Amino acid sequence: GLATGSTPIGAYKQLADWYKKGDIDFSEVSTYNLDEYRGLSHDDPQSYHYFMRENFFDHINVDLNNTHVPDGSNPDAAAACSEYDKIVAAAGYPDLQLLGIGNNGHIGFNEPDDHFSKGTHCVDLTESTIQANSRLFDSIDDVPRQAYTMGTQTIMYARMILVVANGEAKAQAVHDMCYGPVTPECPASILQLHTNCVVVADEAALSLCE
């Protein structure tokens, strides 16, 4: 299971370097991304399909037929989400799910809410998430307002979860993920209930953790 955004780029670069050195082989690997902006075609430079090719897939020997990202170009949200759920379930769910964490505790695009989500679904992005992601667009007005994302229940089906966080801006979210109450107001807090979850973070992101 793969994530996007600035956090995992270093990990993807390292994996690509290991591949180039002959230390790792991706020919039999299947990948499943967490999310995709609704309304963007696969070839849109701001889409996560494009991001994954540019930052990872084009640098390794993975079979692109074995890489999966929600279809943001499908305007039928129910159909797009149902189809992606079927793909992930048919594969038996990820052996390893890589996650970042948002400043507000979101994982994937599962935003703070009054309930934990189940399967893949369409979400309205919060203003804080739109603001955070606007650095990757020419203008904040260009940031899509909706996305398709795996639900928290789907994420929890992964056999192992690896959360990566860096920077002081993530400190409160990391603290609440690890030590706060399990509540959908901090979606990442559900990871406390996973039996095999590892958090890798820098000193700044851990600054509020004892």
N, C-alpha and C positions, 0 to 999 in steps of 0.2 A: 504494500500500500504506500503510495507516494503523496507528498505534499508539494505545494508551490510557495511562491513568495521569496523574500530575500534570505530567510533563515536556512533552508536546505541547500542553497547553491554551493556552499563550501563542501558539503557532503557529496553532492553530485560530481563536483570537480575531482575530489579525492578518489571516488569510485572509478571515474573515467581514467584517471592517472594509473590506477592499479590495473585496469583493463589493458591499457597501452603497454604496460610492463609485462603483461602476460600472467599476472597474479590472480585474475578473476575472469570468469566467463559468464556472459549473460544470454547465451544462445538458447537456453532452456527456461529462461525467466519470464514470468508473466507479471505485468504491473497493473495496478488499479489506483487511479488518482481519486482524491477526495472530492474534488469539486470543479466547477466550470461556471464562468459567467453566462447568464442567460442572454441570448441574442447575438453572440459573437460566433462567427464561422471558424472552422478549424484553422484556416490560414490567416486569421486576423492576428497581427503581431501582439495584441494585448490578450489573446486567448491563452488558456492554460495548455491547450494542445500545442500551440506554437512555443510556449515557454518550455515545455518538456522536451521538445525536439531540439531547441536551441541550446538548452543548458545541460541536457543529459543524453537523450536517445540518439542524437546524431553523432555522439562521441563514443558509443559503445556498440556491441554486436547484438543488441536485442532485436528480435523479430518484431517489426512494427505491428504486425497482425496480433501480437500478444500484448500490446499496450492498450490500455483502456482509460478513457476520460469521458465523463458525462457529455452528452451531445447538446452543447449550448445552442447550436443552430436550430434545434427542433423547437418550434414555438409551442408545441403541445406539452406543457409541463408534466401532466400526469403520465403521458406516454413515455416521455424521455426518462423520467424518474423510475417508472416501473421497469422499463427495459434495462436500465443500469443495475437495479436491484437484482434482476434475474441473472445478469452476467456475473456479478460478484458472488451471488449465492451458488451458481453452478460451478464456480471455481473452488468452492469450499471456504471462502473468505481468506484474507491475507495471512500468511505466516508471520509477517512483520509489517506493522503499520507505522510509518514515519509521520510525526505530527509536529507542527509549530503550535504556538499559542498566541492568541491575540491579546492586545492590551486589556480588553474587557473579558478575557477568559474564554473566548470562542475557540473551538477546534473545528477544522474544516470551515464551513460557513455557518456552523450552528451557533447562532447568536444567543445572548442571554434571553431567557423566556420564562414562562411559568410552568413549563413541562419539558421533559427530555424527549427529543425526537426519536423516531424509530428508523424507518428506512430512508432511502434517498428521497429528497423533497425539494421544492422550490422555496427559497427564502427571500424576504426583503432585507437588504443589508442595512445595518444601522448607520447613523451619521458618522459615528466614530470609526467604523470600518471603512466607509467610503473615504473619509478624510485620510486614514492611514494608507490606503491603497492609491490615493490620488498622486503620490510621488512617482508612480509608474506610468502615469498618463500625462498627456499634454496639458490637460485641464481637469479640474475636479468635475466639471460638467460632462466629461467623457467617460467617467467611471460608471459602469452598469449599476443599476439599482437592485437587480435581482441576480440570484445564482442558483444552480442546482448543486446540492451537496449530499454526501452520505450522511445519514443520521447518526446520532450518538450510539444507538443500539448496534448499528452495523459496525461502527468503529470498535465497539467492545467485543465483537466476535473475533477480532484478530488474535492470533495466538500469543503475540508479543507486541507491545507498543513502545516506541521510542519517541520521547518528547524532547525537542531541542529548543532552547530559549537563550537569548542573549540581550544584554542591555538593560539599563535601569528602568526603562519604560515598561518592561515586562515583570518587574519585581512584585508588584501587588498581585498580578494574575498568577504568577508562580506560587506565591505564598498561599493564595486562596485555593489553588489546585491541590496543593499538598496538605495543607493544614486547616483549611476552612471547612464549613459544613458542606455535605454533598447536596447541591442544589442546582437546578437549571439556571439560576441567576448567574452561576459561573459554570458553564457547560463542561469545562475541563475537570471540574471537581469529581465528576463521575468516574474518572480514571483511578480514584482511590479504591474503587471496588474491583479493579482488574487485578488478576493474580500474577501478572508478569509485565509490569510497566516500569520502564527506566527513564529517568529524567537526566538529561545532559544540559548543563547551563553554566554560564560564566559567573564570576563573582558578583557582577552588578545585578544580574537577574536573580541571584540568590540572596541579595542584601537584606531582605526582610524575613528570611528563613533562619530559624535558630539552629 
